[in-house]
Amino acid sequence: MFPEGGVNGATVLRKVNWAILPLFCLVSAFCYIDRTNLAFASIQLNRDLGFNAQVYGLGSGLFFLGYSLFMVPSNLVMMRVGAPRWLGIQVTVWGLVAASFATLSSPSHFYWLRFALGAAEAGAFPGMWYYLYLFYPLDQMTLPLSVMEAAVAGANVAAAPLAAVLLTLGGVGALAGWQWLFLVEGVCTVALGLATASALPSGLSTASFLTGHERHWLMQRVEPTSGAGATLGSSGMLGSVGAGREGGGGGGGGTREALKEALSNGKVWYVAIMGLFKNMASHGILFWAPIINKALLEHRDLDPVRLDWTRHRGGDTTAAAATPVGAGGAGEVENEDGPELIGGMVEVSTAAVLLTGIPFACAAFMAIWLGRRSQAKHERALHLAVPYFAAAVLLASLPRLASAAPVLAFLAVAAAVSCVQGTNSIINSYVSVIATGSSMPVAMALYNAVANLGGLLGPWLIGEMVWRTGGYGDAFRVLGAVMGAAAVMAWRTQRWPRVGGPAGGAAGGDGVAAAIVAASGAKGLSAEDPVGF
């Protein structure tokens, strides 16, 4: 479709896609690789450093405490110094912290580094979301958000074989395999960070990949969907309310008002709690996936427990997991007939590591399919509630499935991960509907901060329950209940404007970003126009 001035809207957005999304996909991928490579390193790390279930579970989750505490402050800084520059600094710093995990030596060192990594990564995703919001009409946000989520899922797929290779480097240069894993992946992130700040335009007015007519056309379509007109000016700073997308930087008063508006928005808190429940299940599975896969490969039941935090000799299983470290329990177990069990961990097979990538490959396809379907149906709420309910049933049933057939249990894990991870772009888009104006970046940060506390609670919950009960069964039943609560919360958002679908002929949500479908047709870009790479 060719609107006024001969500008093809689909072509303009395709240029924006190619200019921004490849870099954002790389940043998203490395963000998740650096925060989750611990799951693969744990195979050797727990053995070498003597970490038990409690230490590993707590350390895994502490990332998200730092991540949540520094989320809003990080985005307040971004509003002042500009998104491209601040994103480059963040990526570089978290790469340095990630590489420093190669120096791990004690539980306290482990805790502090995980907290520091979370603090360093804080604000990256809401900063990228807000940057996309400045370049895309809201009804065209489906593709960029879904592609970024697919990149995250793809990163988790690629991380498995990469980790399997790096873990085999143990002994090279007097370093263990897990040290090589942290070092190589951290250094790659530092290189990406150094390139990020210079690769992005500071704002739409300086986007050299568009012609003058194209920039003008896009500004006209972006500004009317921006609520009160929060902006990133030519310097990349957030402009004051009503200043337009290319206005001046926001002052301290504007920042305070944005913070106040975001904190007083009850719907932001509602969605954040829903995201917290979702992340409890998502990250609980993620950080324990290699260990669970190993148990399934060895045809061990999840309930009653015969997992890695037990003493296992022949056919006789002793539930040593509940015995504290130093009392001959799970923290220090040695099998005279097999590989040494230090920190309750046996050497997990390469197959178990590689299998970890399969659920996330499924989630990548789910993210694209569900995002496109959500947009086609102009609906969000049911596209969250139905997958969440399916995940609840699958997680609660996992112990029984494992006892019946390990293959069924693994398929259940893959389906649950797809239902939870594949919906991320939809829940992340809620904030662009329920927050407006200068509060948008702060609301995004607030949502992400609260929601990611689930990343602390999920891994910690599993670690504690394994330690205290000797098994995963009850932990997965709790995660199933949590996802059931998230499903109910998502179902109730059908009543919200621009979320539950068109009502009375009015345009509803597009499923992944706040949609103004009827208006978009009048602006020269039809909702049916294919906009891709």
Secondary structure by P-SEA (a helix, b strand, c coil): ccccccccaaaaaaaaaaaccaaaaaaaaaaaaaacccccccccccccccccaaaaaaaaaaaaaaaaaaaaaaaaaaacccaaaaaaaaaaaaaaaaaaccccccaaaaaaaaaaaaaaacaaaaaaaaaaaaccccccaaaaaaaaaaaaaaaaaaaaaaaaaaaaccccccccaaaaaaaaaaaaaaaaaaaccccccccccccccccaaaaaaaaaaaaaaccccccccccccccccccccccccccaaaaaaaaaaaaacaaaaaaaaaaaaaaaaaaaaaaaaaaaaaaaaacccccccccccccccccccccccccccccccccbbbbccccccccccccccaaaaaacaaaaaaaaaaaaaaaaaaaaacccccccaaaaaaaaaaaaaaaaaaaacaaaaaaaaaaaaaaaaaaaaaaaaaaaaaccccaaaaaaaaaaaaaaaaaaaaaaaaaaaaaacccaaaaaaaaaaaaaaaaaaaaacccccccccccccccccccccccaaaaaaaacccccccccc
